[in-house]
Amino acid sequence: MKAIPLILCIFCCSTALSAPRALPEDSLPADSRLDALKDLNGYFPFHPPKSPADWNVESARIRHDLKVAVGLFPEPVRHPLNSVIHGRIDGGDFTAEKVYFETRPGYLLTGTLYRPKSITGKIPGVLCPHGHWNEARFYDCGETKAAPLIKKGAEKHIESARNHIQSRCIGLARLGCTVLQYDMIGYCDNDQISHQLAHRFSKQRPEMISEKNWGLYSPQAESHLQSIMMLQTWNSIRAIDFLQSLPEVDPGRIAVTGASGGGTQTFALSALDPRVTVSMPAVMVGTAMQGGCTCENASLMRIKEGNVAFAALFAPRPLGLTTANDWTREMATKGFPEIRKTYQMLGAPSMVTLHDRTEFDHNYNLPSRQAMYRWFNEHLDLGIANPENERPHKLLTEKDLTVFDRDHPKPVGGDDFERALLASLAAEASATISRNPEIARKGWNSILGTSLRDTGVVEWQLTDKNDRGSYLEMPGLHNNRTKGQQVPVIWLYPKNWKRHAAIFLSAHGKSGLYNEQGDPRPEVRALLKDGVSVCGIDLFQQGEFLRDGKPVTETRRVKNPREAACYTQGYNRPLFAQRVADILSAIRLIQTDQHGAKKITLVGLAGSGHWAAAAHFLAGKAIHRAAIESSNFDFIKVTDIRHPDLMPGASKYGGMKGLLDLASQKAWNVDANGLPEWLK
């Protein structure tokens, strides 16, 4: 289980660490990446586009990156739903039925289906994800807690005050909609994956860390972009499939609304599924806290954008938003003006609204529901006079609503089910990608989060120069002015330079240019003899980035004590990707430097081949030749979520082999063929 650290350790022990510094002793690079990590409580502004054309490009990128992050690129296969509807309850002017269907073979989504008692023609279908209220679909806060809600004007009727989630569904059914209130993972009848695992996960489970039989939150699950956020979003997509399968539902009038964690599901589904025609995420869209539960987070999800941008993806379709005295309290001045500006730019200013009621705490109370009823009445063409007039109803209990019984037995769950579910998803994605390698290309571009074109302006800063006879030794800095990054390097410049530059990577950073005696190692000498200049780099968190000089064995993490990678990797670019970006900065410098190198060579030997493979893929034809040694490394072998080489999505998109196969020009395979002649 410790194979990767062992490989790196062997290599580290066999090479001396001796290289001139680019910075004064005890100084660290002036690099923005050394600042505090971002977490879910950061600030997430949305910058509206300047034109519809700009928005077409930007919204496509944001949507694609979101789909990748939540693990739905490519989408899983849509197997038969095998839906079951039973146990009809007559509510007078509405009915409620128990429902379950398969979103994956053997994996059931459960809920309650509300319908108008009398249906004529086609009617809208509405999804109602519930959020993190205790017992959710079975929620009942009791009369003691309900009474103050009525007193302060948050509710009018005792039944609604006791279970606002149920009242929302019944209210929509009375307005003429078929409504599915479905369980979040781990709630009510949906417990094949437990509530504790889905929403309270805190410690890594060694028994679920494996190259073949892994579980959620493991490094292998991260490497396949498998998460609770993935499963819940997929459940929502399949819930639309279910609604559209019902004979009375108009497939062109699909709406979704939920609050809190249900608001997260609402804006995620609305951003990713074009079948949603009207959306109203409640008390979740804002520039502050982005969602604290593991079910609302996924690695890579919010590195560039946050919830406001995700909500804006719905433009120009009808979007309603609500606020409360919570993390959405500043939405009227931070976030909503930018969304409104986007709608105005797209010629649809009336298609977005904000129900701003910050006198109430976190809620989906009657005033918010009334705003939703009016919005849905208008944009679903319900044609109801006074749609906000919510009426009393009989409170349906857990006993009334429980889906499973003697004739409808509960499905099997637990650890083995979890392993099998993730394995089937991984196998299915692999099969889809193997048939269409372009999916892997787009996937890698998204998870690495950079490109040579987007590298920015990189400038060379010489800090010292030493004449070593046949070559010059020049410590210095690569300053990325666009991104505020500063990388210590050493350039070895042969006096017979032939306008050919090589980037020589090492697990030791720029010290890897040298042998134990402090002389250039044989492979470097071969390049210098051929008139090739050689650049050694302290990639991020190598060499001069480290005060103690010791290689990083665990990456930084945010203060959140829960051992879920999404809390750190969901808001900060993984270390692996940051190191690859440093290589691209070096390539960009060589391309734009006044010395005018005509060819670029890339070398990644033991301990650095994985970085070289990723950079070679991204750089494309900018690389003249490459030699890469993988040393049996692959991302699936990473066994710790804090390992420096954890790269979410890497195994999903083919791992090391996939990277090497996708490169526009094939690299020299050092593992199979030994060193090429030009390194001897």
VEXBA-100526 format. One line per field, with one value per residue (C-alpha): x, y, z; residue in three letters. Coordinates in steps of 0.25 Angstrom, whole numbers, m for minus. Layout:
east = c(X/...)
north = c(Y/...)
up = c(Z/...)
type = c(Ala/...)
// end
This chain:
east = c(0/12/18/18/25/35/39/41/49/59/61/63/73/81/83/91/84/94/90/92/80/73/68/75/76/64/55/43/38/28/18/3/1/8/m4/m15/m23/m37/m49/m64/m65/m57/m62/m68/m71/m77/m72/m83/m79/m77/m85/m94/m83/m73/m84/m86/m71/m70/m83/m79/m66/m72/m83/m73/m63/m75/m80/m65/m64/m77/m73/m83/m73/m76/m90/m93/m102/m117/m122/m137/m143/m152/m161/m171/m182/m192/m199/m208/m213/m225/m223/m236/m231/m218/m212/m199/m192/m180/m170/m156/m148/m134/m124/m113/m116/m120/m118/m132/m137/m149/m159/m173/m181/m192/m202/m215/m227/m233/m223/m227/m217/m202/m197/m184/m174/m167/m155/m154/m141/m142/m129/m123/m135/m136/m144/m146/m158/m163/m160/m169/m163/m176/m186/m177/m167/m177/m185/m174/m173/m187/m186/m175/m181/m172/m184/m199/m204/m199/m197/m188/m181/m178/m174/m171/m165/m178/m186/m178/m181/m196/m197/m191/m200/m212/m207/m207/m193/m188/m178/m167/m161/m149/m140/m125/m115/m116/m130/m143/m144/m131/m121/m114/m102/m104/m107/m94/m86/m93/m94/m85/m73/m61/m50/m43/m46/m34/m42/m48/m35/m31/m27/m39/m50/m50/m61/m65/m55/m44/m32/m37/m51/m45/m36/m50/m57/m67/m74/m88/m89/m88/m98/m108/m107/m109/m121/m127/m124/m131/m143/m145/m145/m156/m165/m164/m168/m181/m193/m198/m185/m182/m167/m165/m170/m160/m157/m148/m148/m141/m135/m122/m115/m127/m124/m110/m117/m126/m115/m106/m117/m122/m108/m105/m119/m125/m138/m141/m149/m152/m143/m143/m132/m135/m125/m113/m108/m98/m84/m81/m82/m84/m89/m83/m88/m79/m92/m90/m76/m67/m52/m49/m63/m61/m46/m50/m65/m75/m90/m94/m87/m94/m108/m105/m103/m118/m119/m127/m138/m147/m138/m144/m135/m138/m129/m130/m122/m111/m100/m109/m112/m103/m108/m116/m103/m93/m97/m111/m107/m97/m107/m117/m107/m105/m120/m121/m109/m116/m129/m137/m137/m151/m146/m139/m144/m139/m148/m140/m145/m134/m142/m144/m134/m130/m143/m153/m165/m178/m174/m163/m172/m182/m172/m169/m183/m185/m172/m176/m190/m185/m174/m180/m193/m202/m212/m216/m222/m216/m206/m200/m212/m207/m218/m217/m216/m215/m201/m196/m187/m175/m184/m192/m180/m170/m168/m164/m173/m175/m179/m168/m155/m143/m131/m118/m108/m95/m80/m80/m92/m84/m71/m79/m87/m74/m67/m79/m78/m63/m64/m75/m68/m55/m63/m69/m56/m48/m59/m56/m42/m47/m54/m41/m35/m45/m45/m30/m31/m42/m36/m22/m28/m18/m13/0/m9/m14/m1/1/13/26/39/53/60/75/80/94/104/115/125/127/137/128/115/109/102/91/81/69/54/42/33/18/13/m1/m3/6/15/30/38/53/61/75/79/91/95/106/115/112/97/89/76/71/66/63/54/60/50/54/47/58/55/66/76/73/82/94/101/107/120/111/114/104/99/102/89/90/105/100/90/101/111/100/99/85/83/77/67/65/52/48/33/23/26/40/54/54/39/42/49/54/58/50/41/27/20/6/0/m7/m21/m32/m36/m48/m44/m53/m44/m51/m42/m53/m52/m38/m37/m51/m46/m31/m23/m17/m2/1/m7/1/14/10/6/20/26/16/21/36/31/24/37/45/35/35/49/58/68/59/61/56/54/49/52/45/52/45/52/50/40/36/31/16/18/26/14/4/12/15/0/m3/8/6/14/22/31/41/44/42/47/38/41/28/35/23/15/0/m10/m19/m7/m8/m13/m14/m23/m12/m1/5/2/m13/m20/m35/m40/m27/m30/m44/m37/m27/m16/m2/m4/m16/m7/4/m5/m12/1/1/15/20/30/42/38/50/44/43/55/65/71/71/84/83/83/95)
north = c(0/9/6/21/27/16/18/33/30/21/31/42/34/31/46/57/70/80/92/108/116/125/133/138/128/127/134/127/131/142/133/134/119/120/129/122/112/115/108/107/120/128/139/135/146/145/154/156/154/166/161/149/143/144/137/126/122/124/117/105/105/106/96/86/88/86/73/68/71/64/52/52/54/45/42/28/19/21/8/4/11/m1/9/5/14/9/12/23/33/42/56/61/70/63/49/44/31/24/22/16/14/10/21/10/m5/m9/5/11/26/27/38/42/46/57/59/67/59/63/64/69/68/70/77/81/72/78/72/76/72/74/79/76/76/65/53/62/55/50/64/68/79/77/87/94/98/101/111/122/121/124/136/143/141/130/121/122/107/98/86/95/100/85/81/92/82/74/87/91/79/78/93/91/79/87/97/86/80/66/67/57/59/50/46/51/39/34/40/33/21/24/17/7/17/22/36/35/32/42/54/52/45/49/39/31/16/8/m4/4/8/m1/m1/m10/m10/4/12/27/37/28/33/23/29/43/38/34/47/38/46/47/60/51/41/51/59/47/43/57/55/41/47/56/43/38/50/50/36/39/40/53/60/71/68/83/88/83/91/89/95/92/99/98/85/84/97/92/80/90/99/88/80/93/96/82/77/86/79/88/100/107/107/113/109/115/120/114/123/134/139/134/120/110/98/91/76/66/64/78/77/70/72/82/88/102/105/116/118/117/116/129/126/112/118/128/116/115/129/133/123/127/127/130/132/134/139/138/143/133/132/138/151/159/153/166/174/163/153/156/169/161/150/161/168/155/153/167/165/153/161/154/164/159/145/146/150/150/148/156/153/154/156/141/130/119/114/111/117/122/136/128/118/128/135/122/119/132/130/115/120/130/122/108/114/109/120/120/133/136/124/128/124/112/104/95/80/67/65/52/44/35/23/28/31/20/13/m1/m11/m26/m26/m16/m20/m11/m13/m18/m7/m6/m7/m17/m10/3/m4/m11/2/10/m1/m2/13/13/1/8/21/14/6/19/27/15/17/32/37/51/50/47/59/68/62/64/78/81/74/80/94/100/101/107/118/122/121/137/145/139/146/142/148/145/145/139/135/125/121/106/106/100/105/116/113/123/122/131/132/129/140/138/152/148/139/144/132/131/118/117/110/108/109/102/109/103/112/105/107/102/109/97/97/85/85/74/70/63/58/68/80/87/80/68/74/70/57/55/63/75/73/72/57/49/52/67/66/59/70/81/74/75/90/89/98/91/97/90/95/95/92/97/91/86/92/106/106/98/104/91/85/72/67/68/56/62/73/85/84/94/95/86/73/64/55/57/62/71/81/85/80/85/100/99/93/80/80/71/81/93/86/83/98/102/93/100/114/109/105/118/126/118/121/136/139/148/137/130/115/107/94/89/76/71/60/54/42/34/41/52/45/47/62/61/53/63/75/68/65/80/86/78/81/92/80/75/62/56/45/40/29/26/16/8/20/21/30/18/14/26/22/35/47/56/50/60/52/51/56/55/50/44/30/32/38/27/29/30/21/31/43/37/32/45/53/59/53/40/42/32/21/20/9/0/5/11/25/30/33/48/46/37)
up = c(0/1/m12/m17/m5/m6/m20/m18/m5/m12/m23/m13/m5/m18/m22/m15/m12/m16/m25/m24/m19/m27/m15/m2/9/17/7/0/m14/m15/m20/m18/m16/m2/3/12/5/1/7/6/15/5/m4/m18/m27/m40/m52/m62/m77/m86/m97/m101/m109/m97/m89/m99/m98/m83/m79/m87/m80/m66/m69/m75/m63/m53/m60/m60/m45/m41/m48/m60/m71/m78/m72/m67/m76/m74/m70/m69/m57/m54/m46/m35/m31/m20/m7/m12/m2/m5/0/m5/m16/m17/m17/m11/m15/m11/m22/m24/m37/m41/m44/m45/m46/m32/m26/m23/m22/m13/m10/m11/m23/m22/m32/m34/m32/m45/m57/m71/m82/m80/m67/m62/m54/m42/m34/m20/m13/2/8/22/30/40/35/22/15/29/35/47/56/65/70/81/70/60/68/68/53/52/62/54/41/35/34/34/36/47/37/28/40/45/31/21/11/10/9/m3/m11/m7/m11/m24/m27/m24/m34/m45/m44/m43/m32/m28/m14/m14/m3/m2/0/14/17/20/11/3/12/3/6/20/25/34/22/12/21/34/28/36/36/25/25/22/18/6/1/m10/m25/m28/m18/m13/m5/m5/m1/m3/m12/m23/m22/m24/m35/m42/m38/m30/m19/m12/m20/m32/m28/m23/m36/m44/m36/m39/m54/m54/m46/m58/m66/m57/m57/m72/m73/m66/m76/m71/m70/m81/m84/m88/m74/m64/m51/m39/m26/m12/m1/7/2/m7/m13/m16/m24/m30/m36/m40/m47/m54/m59/m64/m70/m81/m79/m67/m71/m58/m46/m32/m22/m9/2/m4/m15/m10/m10/4/10/m2/5/17/15/8/m1/m6/m10/m20/m23/m34/m33/m28/m31/m41/m39/m28/m26/m32/m45/m45/m43/m55/m64/m65/m72/m80/m74/m62/m50/m36/m24/m9/3/18/30/27/17/6/14/5/m8/m12/m13/m16/m26/m31/m38/m46/m49/m53/m62/m69/m72/m76/m86/m92/m94/m83/m71/m66/m65/m52/m38/m24/m12/m1/13/22/34/34/38/28/23/12/19/14/9/1/m4/m8/m17/m23/m26/m33/m41/m45/m48/m58/m64/m64/m70/m59/m60/m46/m39/m26/m26/m13/m6/1/9/21/18/26/31/25/35/33/34/23/14/16/3/7/13/12/m2/m6/2/4/m5/0/4/12/9/m2/m9/m8/m14/m25/m29/m31/m38/m48/m50/m53/m62/m70/m71/m76/m87/m91/m92/m99/m110/m111/m106/m108/m95/m88/m95/m90/m77/m75/m80/m69/m57/m60/m61/m70/m84/m90/m97/m83/m76/m76/m77/m71/m69/m66/m55/m53/m39/m41/m52/m51/m62/m62/m74/m85/m79/m71/m58/m56/m44/m45/m45/m54/m51/m56/m55/m59/m48/m37/m37/m35/m38/m34/m46/m51/m65/m70/m83/m92/m99/m112/m111/m123/m120/m113/m99/m90/m77/m68/m57/m44/m31/m25/m33/m39/m30/m39/m49/m41/m36/m22/m26/m30/m45/m55/m56/m68/m75/m73/m78/m91/m94/m91/m100/m111/m110/m102/m91/m78/m68/m55/m47/m33/m36/m26/m12/m16/m13/m9/m6/6/18/23/10/12/1/3/7/11/4/12/16/20/35/33/41/33/24/11/0/m6/5/1/m14/m17/m15/m18/m30/m26/m24/m36/m45/m40/m42/m57/m58/m54/m65/m75/m70/m73/m87/m89/m85/m95/m106/m103/m98/m106/m108/m118/m115/m127/m120/m107/m100/m88/m79/m67/m61/m49/m39/m49/m61/m57/m57/m70/m77/m73/m77/m90/m93/m90/m98/m110/m122/m114/m110/m120/m113/m99/m91/m79/m69/m61/m51/m50/m44/m47/m40/m35/m26/m18/m4/4/0/5/m4/m13/m26/m23/m35/m35/m48/m53/m53/m59/m71/m73/m63/m68/m80/m84/m83/m91/m102/m103/m106/m120/m121/m114/m103/m103/m93/m83/m75/m88/m96/m86/m89/m103/m109/m107/m92/m92)
type = c(Met/Lys/Ala/Ile/Pro/Leu/Ile/Leu/Cys/Ile/Phe/Cys/Cys/Ser/Thr/Ala/Leu/Ser/Ala/Pro/Arg/Ala/Leu/Pro/Glu/Asp/Ser/Leu/Pro/Ala/Asp/Ser/Arg/Leu/Asp/Ala/Leu/Lys/Asp/Leu/Asn/Gly/Tyr/Phe/Pro/Phe/His/Pro/Pro/Lys/Ser/Pro/Ala/Asp/Trp/Asn/Val/Glu/Ser/Ala/Arg/Ile/Arg/His/Asp/Leu/Lys/Val/Ala/Val/Gly/Leu/Phe/Pro/Glu/Pro/Val/Arg/His/Pro/Leu/Asn/Ser/Val/Ile/His/Gly/Arg/Ile/Asp/Gly/Gly/Asp/Phe/Thr/Ala/Glu/Lys/Val/Tyr/Phe/Glu/Thr/Arg/Pro/Gly/Tyr/Leu/Leu/Thr/Gly/Thr/Leu/Tyr/Arg/Pro/Lys/Ser/Ile/Thr/Gly/Lys/Ile/Pro/Gly/Val/Leu/Cys/Pro/His/Gly/His/Trp/Asn/Glu/Ala/Arg/Phe/Tyr/Asp/Cys/Gly/Glu/Thr/Lys/Ala/Ala/Pro/Leu/Ile/Lys/Lys/Gly/Ala/Glu/Lys/His/Ile/Glu/Ser/Ala/Arg/Asn/His/Ile/Gln/Ser/Arg/Cys/Ile/Gly/Leu/Ala/Arg/Leu/Gly/Cys/Thr/Val/Leu/Gln/Tyr/Asp/Met/Ile/Gly/Tyr/Cys/Asp/Asn/Asp/Gln/Ile/Ser/His/Gln/Leu/Ala/His/Arg/Phe/Ser/Lys/Gln/Arg/Pro/Glu/Met/Ile/Ser/Glu/Lys/Asn/Trp/Gly/Leu/Tyr/Ser/Pro/Gln/Ala/Glu/Ser/His/Leu/Gln/Ser/Ile/Met/Met/Leu/Gln/Thr/Trp/Asn/Ser/Ile/Arg/Ala/Ile/Asp/Phe/Leu/Gln/Ser/Leu/Pro/Glu/Val/Asp/Pro/Gly/Arg/Ile/Ala/Val/Thr/Gly/Ala/Ser/Gly/Gly/Gly/Thr/Gln/Thr/Phe/Ala/Leu/Ser/Ala/Leu/Asp/Pro/Arg/Val/Thr/Val/Ser/Met/Pro/Ala/Val/Met/Val/Gly/Thr/Ala/Met/Gln/Gly/Gly/Cys/Thr/Cys/Glu/Asn/Ala/Ser/Leu/Met/Arg/Ile/Lys/Glu/Gly/Asn/Val/Ala/Phe/Ala/Ala/Leu/Phe/Ala/Pro/Arg/Pro/Leu/Gly/Leu/Thr/Thr/Ala/Asn/Asp/Trp/Thr/Arg/Glu/Met/Ala/Thr/Lys/Gly/Phe/Pro/Glu/Ile/Arg/Lys/Thr/Tyr/Gln/Met/Leu/Gly/Ala/Pro/Ser/Met/Val/Thr/Leu/His/Asp/Arg/Thr/Glu/Phe/Asp/His/Asn/Tyr/Asn/Leu/Pro/Ser/Arg/Gln/Ala/Met/Tyr/Arg/Trp/Phe/Asn/Glu/His/Leu/Asp/Leu/Gly/Ile/Ala/Asn/Pro/Glu/Asn/Glu/Arg/Pro/His/Lys/Leu/Leu/Thr/Glu/Lys/Asp/Leu/Thr/Val/Phe/Asp/Arg/Asp/His/Pro/Lys/Pro/Val/Gly/Gly/Asp/Asp/Phe/Glu/Arg/Ala/Leu/Leu/Ala/Ser/Leu/Ala/Ala/Glu/Ala/Ser/Ala/Thr/Ile/Ser/Arg/Asn/Pro/Glu/Ile/Ala/Arg/Lys/Gly/Trp/Asn/Ser/Ile/Leu/Gly/Thr/Ser/Leu/Arg/Asp/Thr/Gly/Val/Val/Glu/Trp/Gln/Leu/Thr/Asp/Lys/Asn/Asp/Arg/Gly/Ser/Tyr/Leu/Glu/Met/Pro/Gly/Leu/His/Asn/Asn/Arg/Thr/Lys/Gly/Gln/Gln/Val/Pro/Val/Ile/Trp/Leu/Tyr/Pro/Lys/Asn/Trp/Lys/Arg/His/Ala/Ala/Ile/Phe/Leu/Ser/Ala/His/Gly/Lys/Ser/Gly/Leu/Tyr/Asn/Glu/Gln/Gly/Asp/Pro/Arg/Pro/Glu/Val/Arg/Ala/Leu/Leu/Lys/Asp/Gly/Val/Ser/Val/Cys/Gly/Ile/Asp/Leu/Phe/Gln/Gln/Gly/Glu/Phe/Leu/Arg/Asp/Gly/Lys/Pro/Val/Thr/Glu/Thr/Arg/Arg/Val/Lys/Asn/Pro/Arg/Glu/Ala/Ala/Cys/Tyr/Thr/Gln/Gly/Tyr/Asn/Arg/Pro/Leu/Phe/Ala/Gln/Arg/Val/Ala/Asp/Ile/Leu/Ser/Ala/Ile/Arg/Leu/Ile/Gln/Thr/Asp/Gln/His/Gly/Ala/Lys/Lys/Ile/Thr/Leu/Val/Gly/Leu/Ala/Gly/Ser/Gly/His/Trp/Ala/Ala/Ala/Ala/His/Phe/Leu/Ala/Gly/Lys/Ala/Ile/His/Arg/Ala/Ala/Ile/Glu/Ser/Ser/Asn/Phe/Asp/Phe/Ile/Lys/Val/Thr/Asp/Ile/Arg/His/Pro/Asp/Leu/Met/Pro/Gly/Ala/Ser/Lys/Tyr/Gly/Gly/Met/Lys/Gly/Leu/Leu/Asp/Leu/Ala/Ser/Gln/Lys/Ala/Trp/Asn/Val/Asp/Ala/Asn/Gly/Leu/Pro/Glu/Trp/Leu/Lys)
// end
